[in-house]
Amino acid sequence: MQNEYFAPGISADTRFFWEGTREHKLLAQRCKKCGKLRWPASYLCPECLSDDTELAELSGEGVLYSFTVFHKPFHPSLSEKVPYIVCEVDLKEGIRIVSNLAESGGVRPTCGSRLKVCWQELEGYTKPVFKMEET
């Protein structure tokens, strides 16, 4: 029952994203009229108000914008996972997403560190998480 709390809320607007993660693809909406990437997904383009969209596969490469280390679990179901890192990642395509930073082998993360998406298989869905690229 505790795992249900963290299962993603899948809606008509986010279904494409979660279906893509099953195939280890990071997807975002792109406006067919002006080309702007939309994150989070939305019905209308915030630039030109078009409702004409297509899916764009993202590289999964980016830089660490911000992070926080949780030493106390946000929810009791995470008590065995502390410490864990929640991060904001600026993807090279120009959008920022929130995710988790995977174990970095003892290397302390710093803002500006280069990151690459990796995949965490969970009960019923696949979650994109990020790892620090080796320099």
MIFIPA-840009 format. One record per residue (C-alpha): residue in one letter; z, x, y. Coordinates in steps of 0.25 Angstrom, whole numbers, plus 5000, padded with zeros to 4 digits. Last residue first. Layout:
residues N
aZXY...
end
This chain:
residues 135
t493651405053e493951305043e493751165047m495051085048k495050955040f494750815043v495050685037p494050575033k494650465024t494050405012y494550265007g495150184996e496350274993l496050405000e494950514999q495150615011w493850665016c493550785025v493050795039k492950925046l493750985057r493651095068s495051125075g494951085090c496451035090t497251125080p497551105066r498551195059v497951265047g498851245035g497751205026s497151105035e497550975027a496650865032l496750815047n496750665047s495850575055v495550515069i494150525074r493450575087i491950565089g491050665095e490050695083k490850825081l492050745077d493350755086v494450735076e495750665079c496850705069v498050655060i498750765053y499650745041p501050805038v501350715031k500550665019e501650615010s502250525021l500850455024s501150325017p502450315026h501550295038f501350395050p501950505041k502850605048h502350745050f501050685056v500250795062t499350755074f497950795078s496950805089y495450835092l495250915079v493750945079g492550885071e491650885059g491550765051s490050765053l489950625056e488950525049a488450425059l488350275056e487450185064t487750085075d487049975084d488149895091s487749955105l488849955116c488250085122e489350185122p490450105115c489550075104l489849935098y490549895085s491450005084a491750125075p492850225080w492050305083r490650275088l489650385089k488650365100g487150365097c486750275109k486050155101k486350185087c487850195090r488450285080q489650245070a490450345063l490450405049l491150515042k490550525028h491350565016e490750455008r491950375007t492150405022g490850335025e491350205020w492550225029f491750245041f490750135038r491850035036t492450065050d491849955059a491849845048s493349875046i494049975037g495549995041p495750125034a496850135023f498050195029y498950075027e498350045013n498950175008q500350115010m500050005000
end
